[in-house]
Amino acid sequence: MSESLWLKQGATLNHQNACKEFRLTEGEVIEAMKAGKLQYRQNNAHGNPYFRLLRIEVELLALELRGAKVIEEQVIKFNMMVKIVEVAQ
């Protein structure tokens, strides 16, 4: 993937938020990372490690594992949040 995706606001999320937003388990995310389905970058926040993932790849994984309904719900919620942030600025 292009380096620009990692820098674009809203294009990444951490593995814990991916689990919450897309109803995935941490084990499913880790297995997908090991299988090469998800690109990731390891980061630390206050000494605590976490993985940063590309949102588009998490969406594709959720579609594969959970179906289209979960993706549709999340895309609507995400687009609403983006609009709220834009209005607030």
For each residue, the residues with C-beta under 8 A, 3 or more apart:
1: 5 6 39 54 57
2: 5
3: 6 7
4: 7 8
5: 1 2 8 11 12 54 56
6: 1 3 11 12 41 52 54
7: 3 4 11
8: 4 5 11 12
9:
10: 55 78 82
11: 5 6 7 8 54 55 56
12: 5 6 8 52 53 54 55
13: 17 18 21 52 53 55 58
14: 17 18 43 50 51 52 53
15: 18 19 26 29 30 40 50 51 52 53
16: 19 20 26 50
17: 13 14 20 21
18: 13 14 15 21 22 24 29 53 58
19: 15 16 22 23 24 25 26 29
20: 16 17 23
21: 13 17 18 58 74 77 78
22: 18 19 58 59 61 62 66 70 71 74
23: 19 20 62 66 70
24: 18 19 28 29 58 61 62 65 66
25: 19 28 29
26: 15 16 19 29 30
27: 30 31
28: 24 25 31 32 61 65
29: 15 18 19 24 25 26 32 33 38 51 53 58 61
30: 15 26 27 33 34
31: 27 28 34 35
32: 28 29 35 37 38 61
33: 29 30 36 37 38 40 51 53
34: 30 31
35: 31 32
36: 33
37: 32 33 57 60 61
38: 29 32 33 53 54 57 58 61
39: 1 53 54 57
40: 15 33 51 52 53
41: 6 51 52
42: 49 50 51 52
43: 14 49 50 51 52
44: 47 48 49 50
45: 48 50
46:
47: 44
48: 44 45
49: 42 43 44
50: 14 15 16 42 43 44 45
51: 14 15 29 33 40 41 42 43
52: 6 12 13 14 15 40 41 42 43
53: 12 13 14 15 18 29 33 38 39 40 57 58
54: 1 5 6 11 12 38 39 57 58
55: 10 11 12 13 58 59 78
56: 5 11 59 60
57: 1 37 38 39 53 54 60 61
58: 13 18 21 22 24 29 38 53 54 55 61 62
59: 22 55 56 62 63 71 74 75
60: 37 56 57 63 64
61: 22 24 28 29 32 37 38 57 58 64 65
62: 22 23 24 58 59 65 66 70 71 74
63: 59 60 66 67 68 70 71
64: 60 61
65: 24 28 61 62
66: 22 23 24 62 63 69 70 71
67: 63 70 71
68: 63 71 72
69: 66 72 73
70: 22 23 62 63 66 67 73 74
71: 22 59 62 63 66 67 68 74 75
72: 68 69 75 76
73: 69 70 76 77
74: 21 22 59 62 70 71 77 78
75: 59 71 72 78 79
76: 72 73 79 80
77: 21 73 74 80 81
78: 10 21 55 74 75 81 82
79: 75 76 82 83
80: 76 77 83 84
81: 77 78 84 85
82: 10 78 79 85 86
83: 79 80 86 87
84: 80 81 87 88
85: 81 82 88 89
86: 82 83 89
87: 83 84
88: 84 85
89: 85 86
